[in-house]
Amino acid sequence: MAQAQTPRGVNHLVLNVRNLEESHRFWTEVIGFKCVAALKPRPGRLKMRFYSGVSAHGDVSHHDLALAQIEDAAPSGPEGEWSMKPRALGLNHVAICYPDRETWLKQLEHLRANGVTFHRRVNHGMTHSVYISDPDGYGIEVLYELPREVWEHDIDGAQNYAEQLPTEGPESMIDRTDNPVFNGPTVGASAGD
């Protein structure tokens, strides 16, 4: 029997949305993606737009994210405020990575200036993250990755480390750089959700 081949990673994500214009504004003006294409309108065709982040070299991709407007969408998306603990089957959250700590901190300021609620703020062993939600209630993890040497020798330890931080006030905007280094099972870690 043939063995499955290991993929490079997830290529893109498509979200079904209630209002394409509202979601477009959120994903471009609040999160910062660039709209790179849209399906040409024709009868019976889905309204859909495609978005790209920018690589370290300044290139855009064909798309990292797509939004598809559901016709006559009843409010059937996530109910209530987003939570890491799932209440139903479906997407838990999308992780959006910023290129470095400085850009991430500027993005947090931008989110705050736009009235975006921080549901959760966590320093993981491999990322520093803030969890928010989009207009349809989809969870979004806004993060930057820590240097590979911090977590590469004990991915399991890094994944199990979670330092919970404030989500409101000036304390929610502080980002320390004294990160634990995960070199194997001897590193102490606090379990997080």
Backbone as CSV, one residue per row, in Angstrom:
resi,resn,N_x,N_y,N_z,CA_x,CA_y,CA_z,C_x,C_y,C_z
1,MET,0.846,-1.181,0.000,0.000,0.000,0.000,0.890,1.241,0.000
2,ALA,0.538,2.221,-0.823,1.300,3.461,-0.907,1.136,4.283,0.364
3,GLN,2.194,4.979,0.729,2.179,5.806,1.933,1.826,7.244,1.569
4,ALA,1.075,7.917,2.440,0.727,9.320,2.224,1.996,10.159,2.191
5,GLN,2.019,11.144,1.318,3.149,12.054,1.210,2.914,13.247,2.146
6,THR,3.956,13.726,2.783,3.828,14.849,3.708,3.712,16.152,2.924
7,PRO,2.633,16.923,3.153,2.487,18.190,2.436,3.393,19.268,3.012
8,ARG,3.584,20.335,2.273,4.371,21.464,2.757,3.609,22.215,3.846
9,GLY,2.296,22.218,3.775,1.474,22.911,4.765,0.122,23.249,4.175
10,VAL,-0.647,24.052,4.884,-1.951,24.482,4.395,-1.725,25.596,3.382
11,ASN,-2.345,25.483,2.218,-2.141,26.460,1.153,-3.057,27.669,1.303
12,HIS,-4.344,27.446,1.556,-5.259,28.559,1.742,-6.494,28.104,2.506
13,LEU,-7.289,29.065,2.915,-8.488,28.818,3.695,-9.632,29.578,3.047
14,VAL,-10.811,28.977,2.988,-12.004,29.641,2.459,-13.035,29.727,3.575
15,LEU,-13.511,30.945,3.842,-14.544,31.154,4.848,-15.858,31.520,4.171
16,ASN,-16.943,30.879,4.582,-18.274,31.277,4.150,-18.704,32.442,5.027
17,VAL,-19.155,33.543,4.411,-19.517,34.743,5.157,-20.928,35.193,4.798
18,ARG,-21.546,35.957,5.707,-22.902,36.466,5.488,-22.906,37.697,4.591
19,ASN,-21.913,38.596,4.780,-21.891,39.861,4.060,-20.479,40.072,3.529
20,LEU,-20.307,39.920,2.231,-18.977,39.981,1.622,-18.319,41.341,1.836
21,GLU,-19.079,42.429,1.737,-18.493,43.766,1.899,-17.999,43.985,3.328
22,GLU,-18.790,43.598,4.325,-18.393,43.747,5.717,-17.146,42.907,6.022
23,SER,-17.141,41.663,5.558,-15.988,40.787,5.775,-14.765,41.287,5.024
24,HIS,-14.964,41.793,3.821,-13.857,42.360,3.037,-13.189,43.492,3.814
25,ARG,-13.989,44.407,4.355,-13.433,45.518,5.130,-12.640,44.998,6.330
26,PHE,-13.184,44.012,7.034,-12.480,43.478,8.202,-11.138,42.874,7.803
27,TRP,-11.139,41.973,6.820,-9.914,41.246,6.464,-8.863,42.132,5.789
28,THR,-9.284,43.263,5.162,-8.312,44.169,4.537,-7.947,45.314,5.459
29,GLU,-8.943,46.049,5.994,-8.671,47.252,6.786,-8.250,46.950,8.223
30,VAL,-8.747,45.864,8.803,-8.418,45.550,10.186,-7.264,44.555,10.278
31,ILE,-7.309,43.472,9.492,-6.259,42.449,9.543,-5.098,42.768,8.611
32,GLY,-5.351,43.374,7.454,-4.268,43.820,6.585,-4.001,42.995,5.339
33,PHE,-4.849,41.997,5.025,-4.668,41.241,3.787,-4.921,42.135,2.579
34,LYS,-4.339,41.771,1.443,-4.568,42.466,0.174,-5.530,41.638,-0.667
35,CYS,-6.555,42.300,-1.228,-7.468,41.602,-2.139,-6.763,41.495,-3.487
36,VAL,-6.575,40.255,-3.976,-5.828,40.054,-5.222,-6.710,39.627,-6.393
37,ALA,-7.969,39.206,-6.109,-8.852,38.771,-7.197,-10.275,38.638,-6.681
38,ALA,-11.209,38.615,-7.622,-12.619,38.371,-7.307,-13.232,37.619,-8.473
39,LEU,-14.155,36.709,-8.177,-14.848,36.023,-9.262,-15.707,37.032,-10.012
40,LYS,-15.665,36.965,-11.348,-16.486,37.856,-12.171,-17.953,37.475,-12.002
41,PRO,-18.821,38.485,-11.800,-20.239,38.168,-11.582,-20.892,37.575,-12.833
42,ARG,-21.712,36.553,-12.603,-22.568,36.000,-13.655,-23.673,35.219,-12.964
43,PRO,-24.772,35.013,-13.621,-25.913,34.347,-12.978,-25.537,32.978,-12.400
44,GLY,-25.931,32.770,-11.150,-25.698,31.490,-10.504,-24.310,31.316,-9.923
45,ARG,-23.444,32.280,-10.133,-22.069,32.168,-9.625,-21.963,32.752,-8.222
46,LEU,-21.186,32.095,-7.399,-20.903,32.521,-6.039,-20.163,33.850,-6.043
47,LYS,-20.501,34.739,-5.091,-19.709,35.957,-4.890,-18.512,35.558,-4.045
48,MET,-17.315,35.771,-4.595,-16.123,35.288,-3.927,-14.959,36.218,-4.211
49,ARG,-14.140,36.485,-3.154,-12.934,37.295,-3.304,-11.762,36.541,-2.705
50,PHE,-10.557,36.863,-3.215,-9.339,36.165,-2.841,-8.326,37.160,-2.280
51,TYR,-7.631,36.747,-1.212,-6.755,37.643,-0.467,-5.389,36.996,-0.246
52,SER,-4.364,37.872,-0.177,-3.004,37.391,0.030,-2.311,38.235,1.082
53,GLY,-1.449,37.568,1.857,-0.505,38.286,2.699,0.712,38.571,1.844
54,VAL,1.785,39.029,2.442,3.010,39.341,1.709,4.139,38.508,2.296
55,SER,4.934,37.885,1.435,6.063,37.068,1.901,7.186,37.965,2.400
56,ALA,8.190,37.354,2.987,9.367,38.096,3.459,10.069,38.813,2.305
57,HIS,9.848,38.338,1.079,10.468,38.932,-0.108,9.578,39.987,-0.748
58,GLY,8.395,40.231,-0.150,7.478,41.232,-0.697,6.526,40.707,-1.753
59,ASP,6.518,39.393,-1.981,5.643,38.800,-2.992,4.274,38.482,-2.403
60,VAL,3.243,38.553,-3.247,1.929,38.067,-2.845,1.730,36.696,-3.477
61,SER,0.832,35.891,-2.882,0.522,34.585,-3.461,-0.788,34.691,-4.228
62,HIS,-1.176,33.605,-4.896,-2.466,33.606,-5.600,-3.602,33.801,-4.624
63,HIS,-3.488,33.249,-3.422,-4.355,33.588,-2.288,-4.024,32.721,-1.089
64,ASP,-4.143,33.330,0.079,-3.999,32.637,1.351,-5.374,32.424,1.981
65,LEU,-6.300,33.318,1.638,-7.644,33.334,2.197,-8.623,33.672,1.092
66,ALA,-9.793,33.045,1.125,-10.885,33.435,0.224,-12.148,33.573,1.053
67,LEU,-12.999,34.508,0.633,-14.291,34.713,1.274,-15.376,34.411,0.252
68,ALA,-16.350,33.602,0.649,-17.469,33.237,-0.219,-18.758,33.659,0.473
69,GLN,-19.529,34.536,-0.203,-20.780,34.990,0.401,-21.859,33.949,0.198
70,ILE,-22.508,33.585,1.295,-23.591,32.607,1.255,-24.882,33.361,0.981
71,GLU,-25.594,32.972,-0.062,-26.856,33.629,-0.369,-27.903,33.264,0.667
72,ASP,-28.696,34.259,1.031,-29.772,34.064,2.008,-29.252,33.387,3.266
73,ALA,-28.091,33.822,3.714,-27.466,33.187,4.880,-28.250,33.493,6.146
74,ALA,-28.704,32.452,6.783,-29.296,32.592,8.105,-28.151,32.671,9.096
75,PRO,-28.372,33.297,10.247,-27.295,33.352,11.228,-26.968,31.962,11.760
76,SER,-26.137,31.226,11.018,-25.836,29.849,11.422,-24.365,29.653,11.752
77,GLY,-23.610,30.747,11.753,-22.186,30.652,12.070,-21.990,30.441,13.552
78,PRO,-20.799,30.693,14.029,-20.529,30.526,15.454,-21.496,31.375,16.279
79,GLU,-21.991,30.815,17.362,-22.941,31.542,18.204,-22.247,32.131,19.411
80,GLY,-22.616,33.371,19.747,-22.039,34.012,20.912,-20.609,34.427,20.660
81,GLU,-19.926,34.800,21.724,-18.548,35.226,21.624,-17.647,34.022,21.369
82,TRP,-16.613,34.212,20.537,-15.701,33.126,20.205,-15.003,32.640,21.467
83,SER,-14.751,31.339,21.514,-14.011,30.727,22.606,-13.115,29.647,22.034
84,MET,-11.954,29.445,22.659,-11.039,28.389,22.227,-11.666,27.014,22.417
85,LYS,-12.578,26.901,23.400,-13.219,25.615,23.666,-14.419,25.459,22.743
86,PRO,-14.360,24.535,21.787,-15.417,24.412,20.777,-16.774,24.039,21.372
87,ARG,-17.805,24.636,20.755,-19.181,24.319,21.134,-19.903,23.591,20.008
88,ALA,-19.275,23.516,18.855,-19.899,22.860,17.708,-18.799,22.428,16.745
89,LEU,-19.162,21.555,15.811,-18.217,21.159,14.772,-17.948,22.336,13.860
90,GLY,-16.797,22.370,13.250,-16.464,23.435,12.322,-15.126,24.053,12.657
91,LEU,-14.856,25.174,12.045,-13.587,25.872,12.208,-13.449,26.422,13.621
92,ASN,-12.321,26.165,14.273,-12.070,26.737,15.590,-11.479,28.135,15.442
93,HIS,-10.348,28.249,14.762,-9.781,29.563,14.502,-8.779,29.501,13.361
94,VAL,-8.486,30.670,12.799,-7.501,30.844,11.744,-6.320,31.568,12.369
95,ALA,-5.098,31.120,12.131,-3.917,31.792,12.663,-3.288,32.655,11.578
96,ILE,-3.150,33.949,11.868,-2.548,34.909,10.938,-1.213,35.341,11.532
97,CYS,-0.135,35.085,10.781,1.212,35.346,11.271,1.751,36.658,10.706
98,TYR,2.276,37.496,11.585,2.940,38.724,11.161,4.443,38.465,11.136
99,PRO,5.191,39.206,10.293,6.585,38.836,10.030,7.544,38.957,11.208
100,ASP,7.235,39.847,12.167,8.155,40.023,13.289,7.421,40.681,14.456
101,ARG,8.098,40.776,15.574,7.511,41.308,16.800,7.044,42.754,16.621
102,GLU,7.858,43.588,15.984,7.530,45.003,15.825,6.264,45.179,14.990
103,THR,6.155,44.440,13.895,4.959,44.523,13.050,3.742,44.035,13.810
104,TRP,3.905,42.964,14.569,2.808,42.407,15.380,2.331,43.428,16.408
105,LEU,3.265,44.079,17.109,2.884,45.089,18.099,2.133,46.253,17.442
106,LYS,2.561,46.679,16.263,1.843,47.731,15.524,0.440,47.252,15.156
107,GLN,0.322,45.963,14.788,-0.988,45.415,14.448,-1.893,45.395,15.671
108,LEU,-1.351,45.058,16.848,-2.163,45.083,18.071,-2.681,46.490,18.333
109,GLU,-1.832,47.501,18.145,-2.268,48.893,18.314,-3.392,49.217,17.329
110,HIS,-3.243,48.747,16.096,-4.265,48.967,15.062,-5.583,48.290,15.451
111,LEU,-5.504,47.058,15.947,-6.714,46.356,16.379,-7.412,47.133,17.489
112,ARG,-6.654,47.556,18.481,-7.209,48.338,19.599,-7.861,49.622,19.080
113,ALA,-7.177,50.336,18.175,-7.703,51.587,17.629,-9.017,51.375,16.878
114,ASN,-9.223,50.151,16.375,-10.447,49.825,15.648,-11.489,49.151,16.532
115,GLY,-11.254,49.144,17.844,-12.244,48.616,18.776,-12.387,47.109,18.779
116,VAL,-11.365,46.398,18.306,-11.423,44.939,18.262,-11.190,44.372,19.668
117,THR,-12.060,43.463,20.090,-11.961,42.828,21.401,-10.886,41.755,21.400
118,PHE,-10.019,41.778,22.402,-9.058,40.695,22.610,-9.759,39.669,23.485
119,HIS,-10.086,38.501,22.917,-10.747,37.450,23.697,-9.752,36.727,24.590
120,ARG,-8.518,36.620,24.109,-7.501,35.836,24.811,-6.137,36.361,24.403
121,ARG,-5.216,36.425,25.340,-3.837,36.851,25.053,-2.926,35.825,25.696
122,VAL,-2.077,35.175,24.894,-1.249,34.076,25.383,0.144,34.137,24.772
123,ASN,1.154,33.947,25.619,2.500,33.677,25.122,2.636,32.162,25.103
124,HIS,2.621,31.602,23.911,2.843,30.165,23.743,4.354,29.944,23.683
125,GLY,4.761,28.704,23.663,6.176,28.389,23.579,6.784,28.639,22.220
126,MET,5.949,28.813,21.193,6.465,29.035,19.841,5.931,30.310,19.202
127,THR,4.916,30.921,19.825,4.332,32.168,19.315,3.906,33.055,20.479
128,HIS,3.721,34.317,20.182,3.005,35.224,21.075,1.725,35.564,20.312
129,SER,0.579,35.405,20.977,-0.698,35.422,20.280,-1.772,36.232,20.984
130,VAL,-2.640,36.809,20.163,-3.874,37.447,20.611,-4.995,36.810,19.801
131,TYR,-6.087,36.451,20.478,-7.229,35.835,19.814,-8.368,36.841,19.727
132,ILE,-8.882,37.029,18.503,-9.981,37.952,18.237,-11.024,37.201,17.408
133,SER,-12.053,37.896,16.932,-13.002,37.245,16.012,-13.411,38.218,14.921
134,ASP,-13.842,37.669,13.792,-14.256,38.478,12.647,-15.753,38.782,12.752
135,PRO,-16.333,39.525,11.785,-17.749,39.889,11.877,-18.710,38.698,11.913
136,ASP,-18.300,37.537,11.407,-19.155,36.346,11.443,-18.882,35.467,12.648
137,GLY,-17.979,35.884,13.523,-17.696,35.127,14.742,-16.604,34.085,14.604
138,TYR,-15.906,34.040,13.458,-14.798,33.104,13.305,-13.630,33.561,14.175
139,GLY,-13.000,32.633,14.883,-11.853,32.963,15.715,-10.617,33.193,14.874
140,ILE,-9.826,34.188,15.274,-8.591,34.516,14.570,-7.484,34.659,15.601
141,GLU,-6.399,33.937,15.401,-5.210,34.075,16.230,-4.238,34.977,15.489
142,VAL,-3.927,36.124,16.056,-2.990,37.078,15.477,-1.667,36.849,16.202
143,LEU,-0.614,36.458,15.481,0.611,36.017,16.136,1.871,36.444,15.422
144,TYR,2.975,36.305,16.139,4.291,36.274,15.509,5.008,35.064,16.088
145,GLU,5.841,34.429,15.259,6.576,33.247,15.704,7.854,33.652,16.412
146,LEU,8.147,32.915,17.483,9.418,33.093,18.174,10.512,32.435,17.339
147,PRO,11.773,32.814,17.543,12.852,32.181,16.777,12.806,30.656,16.920
148,ARG,13.112,29.989,15.857,13.053,28.525,15.799,13.854,27.849,16.910
149,GLU,14.994,28.438,17.261,15.841,27.817,18.293,15.174,27.800,19.669
150,VAL,14.120,28.587,19.869,13.388,28.595,21.141,12.584,27.302,21.317
151,TRP,12.022,26.768,20.218,11.080,25.648,20.326,11.447,24.387,19.552
152,GLU,12.394,24.448,18.643,12.616,23.333,17.716,13.084,22.025,18.368
153,HIS,13.715,22.074,19.539,14.218,20.851,20.163,13.192,20.168,21.066
154,ASP,12.057,20.839,21.295,10.986,20.251,22.098,9.655,20.886,21.698
155,ILE,9.172,20.528,20.508,7.919,21.076,20.000,6.770,20.755,20.951
156,ASP,6.758,19.550,21.503,5.695,19.168,22.426,5.699,20.073,23.666
157,GLY,6.858,20.327,24.228,6.962,21.213,25.387,6.507,22.627,25.055
158,ALA,6.906,23.126,23.884,6.508,24.468,23.459,4.998,24.550,23.245
159,GLN,4.428,23.488,22.651,2.973,23.465,22.415,2.196,23.443,23.723
160,ASN,2.747,22.842,24.735,2.053,22.713,26.016,2.288,23.893,26.960
161,TYR,3.108,24.836,26.549,3.373,26.013,27.367,2.373,27.109,27.009
162,ALA,1.760,27.732,28.008,0.830,28.831,27.753,0.839,29.787,28.941
163,GLU,1.329,30.986,28.711,1.313,32.027,29.727,0.145,32.964,29.397
164,GLN,-0.905,32.908,30.218,-2.084,33.739,30.011,-1.764,35.182,30.394
165,LEU,-2.167,36.127,29.548,-1.881,37.537,29.775,-3.175,38.350,29.759
166,PRO,-3.131,39.578,30.273,-4.336,40.416,30.279,-4.844,40.697,28.867
167,THR,-6.161,40.856,28.749,-6.783,41.139,27.451,-7.284,42.577,27.355
168,GLU,-7.204,43.319,28.449,-7.684,44.699,28.448,-6.645,45.618,29.079
169,GLY,-6.774,46.902,28.765,-5.913,47.905,29.362,-4.502,47.891,28.808
170,PRO,-3.661,48.779,29.336,-2.278,48.892,28.853,-1.475,47.600,28.979
171,GLU,-1.798,46.766,30.001,-1.068,45.503,30.201,-1.237,44.555,29.015
172,SER,-2.348,44.672,28.290,-2.593,43.772,27.152,-1.695,44.086,25.959
173,MET,-1.006,45.224,26.017,-0.148,45.635,24.905,1.334,45.406,25.193
174,ILE,1.646,44.860,26.368,3.042,44.613,26.744,3.482,43.250,26.213
175,ASP,4.655,43.202,25.599,5.193,41.937,25.078,6.625,41.771,25.558
176,ARG,6.806,40.844,26.476,8.147,40.568,27.002,8.949,39.725,26.001
177,THR,10.245,39.819,26.113,11.113,39.050,25.211,11.930,37.994,25.955
178,ASP,11.684,37.820,27.259,12.412,36.794,28.024,11.646,35.468,27.937
179,ASN,11.765,34.834,26.788,11.032,33.603,26.509,11.785,32.378,27.015
180,PRO,11.032,31.372,27.533,11.692,30.117,27.878,12.189,29.427,26.605
181,VAL,13.262,28.668,26.731,13.787,27.890,25.606,13.493,26.426,25.890
182,PHE,12.938,25.739,24.904,12.514,24.348,25.079,13.551,23.424,24.459
183,ASN,14.322,22.758,25.341,15.404,21.876,24.888,15.116,20.413,25.167
184,GLY,13.970,20.097,25.705,13.626,18.711,26.020,12.726,18.659,27.235
185,PRO,12.474,17.463,27.745,11.500,17.299,28.812,11.868,17.929,30.142
186,THR,13.073,18.500,30.283,13.449,19.098,31.569,12.892,20.508,31.755
187,VAL,12.443,21.161,30.668,11.919,22.520,30.761,10.551,22.478,31.411
188,GLY,10.325,23.294,32.425,9.016,23.371,33.072,8.048,24.108,32.178
189,ALA,6.815,23.632,32.111,5.812,24.288,31.270,4.496,24.298,32.004
190,SER,3.743,25.359,31.774,2.393,25.416,32.338,1.422,25.039,31.254
191,ALA,0.546,24.117,31.524,-0.412,23.664,30.517,-1.423,24.764,30.255
192,GLY,-1.795,24.946,29.012,-2.816,25.919,28.646,-3.887,25.278,27.804
193,ASP,-5.001,25.994,27.659,-6.105,25.479,26.833,-5.727,25.597,25.379
